[in-house]
Amino acid sequence: MTATKALPVGTTMELDVGPIAHGGHCVARHDGRVIFVRHSLPGERVRARITSDNGKAFALAEAVEILTPSPDRVRPPCRFSGAGGCGGCDWQHAEPAAVRRGKATVVREQLLRLGGLSIGQLDKLGLTEDASAEALPGGPLGWRTRMRYAVDDEGRAGFHPHRSGKVLPIDDCLIATDAVRAIDVLGRTHPGLAGVDVVASSAGDRAVVVRPHAKVRADPARWPEEVAVLDGGAHPAASRRGHNRVREDAAGRRWLVHADGFWQVHPAAATALSDAVIAEVDPRPGQTALDLYCGVGLFAGALGVQVGRYGKVFAVESDRPAADNARRNLRDVPAVVVSTGGVGGWLRKNKIDKLDAVVLDPPRTGAGATVCRQLTALNPPVICYVACDPAALARDTRVLAGNGYELTSLRVFDAFPMTHHIECVAAFRPS
Ligand SMILES: C[S@@+](CC[C@H](N)C(=O)[O-])C[C@H]1O[C@@H](n2cnc3c(N)ncnc32)[C@H](O)[C@@H]1O
């Protein structure tokens, strides 16, 4: 690619804004180049300020003045949102219904561009031009049960502005649940800490995980009596109340999760995704299934109950504490066998004669080409892929299609209102 002259950071210009793009911005063009503009909406004319440009394919900008507003524009409920503000939420300035349409547009565009699907195929999947992501119960504010705050040199908690290592101190975050806000991380100072994580679980447990700069130890006396205080690190062991796990209720069961381990942050997401997986896979008694990247066993549990005592669900997870929790969470579900280790290695070492379904829920990077090929080589009738990054899903869709598996159904969930994040449940079947 030929390098063009980079626009200096801080340059302002008027731009006509086009469609929403992946990552929480919209696409505009200037002198034939793409400029991704945050805090704008499709159809708007804005004055934008360049925030980054290396003279290559595109530049980044933020709208500093709205010259012609979109009918979907609203006043952001959060006063820390906007140009130069908090980098946490991308869509505070848009009607929630417009954000959900935008999220479906992003998934459609990724599947067209990276996934190699045609418009006809997308329309057939219901991902038409005017499709919307599905809303979860609850509104766009007050939903986030897990927060990761950064702490500045003066001990004040806040968030990073977009693509910045700085800390913007804040005194409230409106997308956090009331229970998270009541722990009041933002109302205190945290000398010696680089960050503080907060969990307020669906079963009523409260935990903070402190992440010290150096050898600063957590001081439980600084926190409310009912909050478990854990020293940060890979897997904190110490807690005032002698435990480092919280309980979560989802999909009709109770789950133990490490306070700093993976669990969906929207209180309705775990159940919604589990229900969507089961509806797609439709497991029957006696069948055999895989739950890859199983975390604490959410999908393995639902599959295991359905396949019953004569069925089998092999669940694989590389994070030892999560795998240990999965074993404990599912000790009353005899079909489930949990293995600790990487998915690629497990698939290389284990041969399964007759497989009825594969469920996978990889991290943001996706499963990757090697794992996708390993899965298609097993010839399952259905591969159900839960994805938190539509670009990774699209790349893996192309590999699966190249190895005989066609995308046959797709659901898009707005599991992270106000932000650009999306969850998809996609099913692939032999073409
Ligand atoms: C998006 S989470 C899904 C967890 C679970 N399905 C749930 O819904 O709670 C992805 C999980 O994959 C695990 N993981 C990441 N890379 C892995 C790998 N190569 N092999 C196995 N597990 C992996 C992470 O530790 C994490 O628990």
The ligand as a MOL file (V3000), in Angstrom:
LIG
                    3D

  0  0  0     0  0            999 V3000
M  V30 BEGIN CTAB
M  V30 COUNTS 27 29 0 0 0
M  V30 BEGIN ATOM
M  V30 1 C -15.4250 -16.4870 25.8260 0
M  V30 2 S -14.8900 -17.4990 27.1490 0 CHG=1
M  V30 3 C -16.1840 -18.6980 27.1320 0
M  V30 4 C -16.4740 -19.3960 28.4340 0
M  V30 5 C -17.7920 -20.1390 28.5410 0
M  V30 6 N -18.2230 -20.7570 27.3100 0
M  V30 7 C -18.8870 -19.2340 29.0850 0
M  V30 8 O -19.7880 -18.8770 28.3210 0
M  V30 9 O -18.8530 -18.8870 30.2800 0 CHG=-1
M  V30 10 C -13.5290 -18.3010 26.4150 0
M  V30 11 C -12.8260 -19.3140 27.3080 0
M  V30 12 O -11.8190 -19.9610 26.5200 0
M  V30 13 C -10.7000 -20.2180 27.3400 0
M  V30 14 N -9.5720 -20.4260 26.4050 0
M  V30 15 C -8.8440 -19.4880 25.7380 0
M  V30 16 N -7.9920 -20.0740 24.8830 0
M  V30 17 C -8.1740 -21.4220 25.0050 0
M  V30 18 C -7.6030 -22.5570 24.3620 0
M  V30 19 N -6.6890 -22.4400 23.4140 0
M  V30 20 N -8.0260 -23.7850 24.7130 0
M  V30 21 C -8.9900 -23.9110 25.6790 0
M  V30 22 N -9.5760 -22.8820 26.3040 0
M  V30 23 C -9.1800 -21.6490 25.9760 0
M  V30 24 C -10.6250 -19.0150 28.2550 0
M  V30 25 O -9.9170 -19.3230 29.4400 0
M  V30 26 C -12.1120 -18.7410 28.5150 0
M  V30 27 O -12.5540 -19.4260 29.6540 0
M  V30 END ATOM
M  V30 BEGIN BOND
M  V30 1 1 1 2
M  V30 2 1 2 3
M  V30 3 1 2 10
M  V30 4 1 3 4
M  V30 5 1 4 5
M  V30 6 1 5 6
M  V30 7 1 5 7
M  V30 8 2 7 8
M  V30 9 1 7 9
M  V30 10 1 10 11
M  V30 11 1 11 12
M  V30 12 1 11 26
M  V30 13 1 12 13
M  V30 14 1 13 14
M  V30 15 1 13 24
M  V30 16 1 14 15
M  V30 17 1 14 23
M  V30 18 2 15 16
M  V30 19 1 16 17
M  V30 20 1 17 18
M  V30 21 2 17 23
M  V30 22 1 18 19
M  V30 23 2 18 20
M  V30 24 1 20 21
M  V30 25 2 21 22
M  V30 26 1 22 23
M  V30 27 1 24 25
M  V30 28 1 24 26
M  V30 29 1 26 27
M  V30 END BOND
M  V30 END CTAB
M  END
